[in-house]
Amino acid sequence: TPNNTAKLRAWLTDHMDHPYPTKGDKIMLAVLCKMTLTQVSTWFANARRRMKK
């Protein structure tokens, strides 16, 4: 849901210079967004791909 990913987008915006969250960051974001670690990792991979366009 868009609400779920708002925190992920906020993290990404704050870390544009290095958009690679640590494992700890991913765990924290997964808990906050009620997502799995895999979902968070996939979201970031896709987000980085979208940023290139």
N, C-alpha and C positions, 0 to 999 in steps of 0.2 A: 504493500500500500504506500501511497505517496507520503503519508505521515511517518511510516516506518523509516523511510530513507532520508527524511529531513536531517536527521542527526549525522547520517553518513555523508550527505552533501555538505553539511556544515564543516565536518572534519576535513573533507577534501578541499574546501575553499580555504580553510586555515593552513593547509599544508601543500599548497600548489607547487612550492619549490621542491618538495620531495613527497609525492603522493603515494608513499608506501607505508601503511601502518605496520607497526611492530605486532608481534603475536599478542602482546598485552593490550595494545590498542584495539585489535580485532576482537579479543575476548570481551573487553569493556563495551565496545559498540554492539556486539552480538547480544549481550545481556540487555543493553538499553533499548535495542530495536526489536527484541524478542525474535531474533533470527539465529540460525546456526552459524558456526564459525565458517563452514563451507559457503553458505549463502553470502556472508560478509566478504569473504575473499573473492568470490565470483563477482559480486557487485563492484568491488574496487577494480578488478581486472577489466570489466566491461566499461566502467567509468573512465579509466585511463585510455581505453581504446576510443571512446567517444570524444575525449578531450583532443585527440590527435587530429580529428576531422575539422 
